[in-house]
Amino acid sequence: MPSLGKLAAMLWLVALPVAAHAEGLRAHQATFHTTFKGLSAGDLQLTLTPDTPPDSWVYETRAFPSFLASFVISPKSIERSWFRVTPTGVEPHRYQLNDGSADGDKATDFSYEQSSHRVTGIADGKPLDMSVDAGTQDVTSIRAALMVDLGAGREPHEYAMIDGRELKHYVYTRVGTARIPTALGEMDTVIFRSDRKGSNGKGRIWQYWYAPSLDWLPVRIEQREDGNTRMTFALRTLKWLPADAGSH
């Protein structure tokens, strides 16, 4: 599951006891330190806040790249996903990615038409009109979809995801449990592995360490290739936000 679209793939301790809840979601701001092949690539800041309609949310990702990573990822890049939590899971409404470039010719901004199962708008600067199945996510809403399903007691399974102009399917498999050290102390986690459907275990895979005590927020993410760790995202800071944290 890429973060900050394709950008993130190159990609506060608890302060308030009362926060927004909805099927495993809590409003928060989390910072993940990113490494690429053992070298620091900077931080990613993920902010989840309630939106105006009931059970609606905005998930925002900003990049704070290291000096070397700034040649690939703009510090002006920003990604947002708008979605609603329903009894069956996350229902995305809109996805927007600005890569921070001056001309904006690679911008992505599309909306979901749930009744007709279509996605329309622009992707990578070109018109997009795609037929999708119910439950299809984008590269940001899929993060929330996993946390919502885990919080509701549903085992993550297969998810369809729009990545740029392509529809991909990812299969999630429970690997086991582990107690691991984090910047917030040692935590019990549940480990899931994500493979692209049809890959037959080949190519790049993702592995996630979800912490039940943090409402299933992942505290570590790794991308692996040929048995080697290629990228890591390790939770560095976490701040729970109040239920009325701003909306976009």
N, C-alpha and C positions, 0 to 999 in steps of 0.2 A: 504494500500500500504506500506509493510515493507521497511525500509531503511537499507542500508549496508547489504543487504540480510538478513539472519536470525540474523546476528550479531547486526544490528541496532535495531531489535525487542527486543534486551535486552537493545538495545540502547534505524574600518572602516566605518563607515558611508560612504555615497556616496562621492567618491573622484574624479571620472572622469566623466564629463558630456557626453562624446562621447563614445559609446560602440557598440558592434556588435548587430545587430538586424536580426531576421528571424522569422516571424510569432509568435511574442510574446516572443522570446528568446533574452536575453542579456547576454553577457559573464559576469560572476560574481563569487565571492567567498562569501559564506554565512556560518555563524556558528550558529548552533542551540544548545541551552542548553537542556539537556535531564534529565527528572526525571522519576523514576520508583517507583510507589506507594508512591509518596511524597518525596522520597529520591533522592538526586543528583546522576546522573549516568555519569556526564561528558558532553563533547561536541561532536558534529558531525560537520565536516567541509565539505561542498559541493562546488566543484569548477567546473564551466561550462566554457569551452573554445572552440573556433573554431578549427576545424581540417583542414588539407590541402585541400581536395576537397571542391568545393563550397557547401555551405549549410550543411556542415558536422561538427559534434561536438563531444567533449569528455566530459563525465560527471564523475567526480571522487569524491569518498567519503572516508574520513579518520576519524578514531575514536580517541578521546582523553578521554579515560574513567577515571572516578574517581577511587580512590584506591579500593573500593569494586567492582566496575564494571570491573576492570582490571583482576579479577579472571575469568571473563566470556568472555570479549572482549580484544583481544590483541591490544596494541597501535601500533603494526606493521601491523595490518590488513589494507587492501586497496582494494577498489572496483572501477571498471571502466566500462563504457559502451560507445561504439562508435555507432553513428547513424547519419542519414541524415534526414533533414526536407524536405518533399515533399508537393505538393499542397493538399494532402489528410491527411497529418499528419506525425508522426515520423516513420521512417523506420530503425529499429535497424540493426546493422551489426555484432557486437561482444560484448560479455560480459565476464568480468574477475573478479574473486574474489580470493584473497589470504588472508586467515584468520590469517596469521602471525605465524603459527605453524612452527616448525623447520623441520618436516618431509614432510609437504605439502601434506599429504595424503587426505586432504579434499578440495584441490584446485578445482576451477571451472574455465573453460575457453572454451567457445563455440562460434561458428559463425553461422550466419543465411545464408542459401542459398535461396535467395528470389525467384529465378526462379522455384525451386522444392518444395518450402515451407517446408524446413527441417532445423533442428538445429542439428549440429554435433560438437563433441569435447569431453570434460570431464565435469562431474558435481559431486561434492562431491568425487572426486578422482576416479570416474568410467567412462568408455566410455558412451557417450550419442549420440543417433541417434533418433531424435523425429520428427514426422510429426506435423506441426503447420499450423494454418490458417494465411492468410495475416493479418498484423497488430498486430501480437502477440508481446508483449513487454517483457522485463526482469525487475527485481526489481528496476533498476536504470532508464532505458529509459522510464518507465511508468510515472515517475515524469515529465520528459520533455514533454511527450505526452499530459498530462493534461494541462500544461502551453501553449503548442502550440495550442491545440484545443480551449482553452479559448481565446487566443490572436487572433485567426482567426474567432472568433464569433461562434464556434461550441460548442454546449452543450455537456459536457462529458456524456458518456453513459456507455456501457459495454466494458471492456477491458480484453483480454486474457493475462496472464502473466506467464512466466516460473519462478518458485521458486524452486531452487535445481533441483530435477529430476521430479517435478510435474508441470502440467499445470493447472492453476487456472483461474477462471473468476470472475471479480469484477464488480459490478453494482454501478454507481455513481448517486446520487440523490441530486438535489439542495434543501438545507434546508431553506435558507433565507439570510439575510444580517445583518451585525452588525458592529458598530464602536467600536474597541477594543484597549486597551493600549498595546503598544509594546515597545521594547527597542529603537526603532527609533521614538517613539511618537505615538499618536493616529492615527489609520488608518481605513478607510472604507474597509470592507471585504465582500466577497461572500462566503457563507458556503456550503460545499458539504459533504455528508456522503457516505462512501464506505462500502458495504456489499459484502461478498462472495456469489456468485450466488448459490441459493439453501439453504441458511442458514435460510431463513424465519424470518429474524430479530433476530435470536438467535446467541449466541456466541459473539466473539469479533468483534467490528466495529471500523472504523476509521472515524474521522471527521477533515476536513481541512478548514482553514480560508485563502482564497486567496485574495491578495491585488492587485486590478487593477492598482493602482498607481506605483506598483513595477513590472509591466509587468507580473502580475499574479503569482508572487512568493508567496508560502504559508508563512505566518508569524506565524502560530501556527498549530500544529497537535496534535490530541489526539487519543489514543487508549482506547476504553471503553469496559467494560465487566460487564454484569448484572447491567447496569446503573451506574457503578462506573468508574472513570477515572483511568486507569492502568498506562499509560505512557503519557508523554507530550514532545513535541519538540517545543521550543519557540525560535523564531529568536532573536539572540543576537547581531550579527554584520553583516554588508553587505558592500561589496566593489564592485563597478562596474569595470570591467576590460576593457582594450582597445581592439579594434577589432583584433589586431595582437597578443593577449595573446597566449603564447606558445602552441604548439600542441604536442601530444604524438605519 
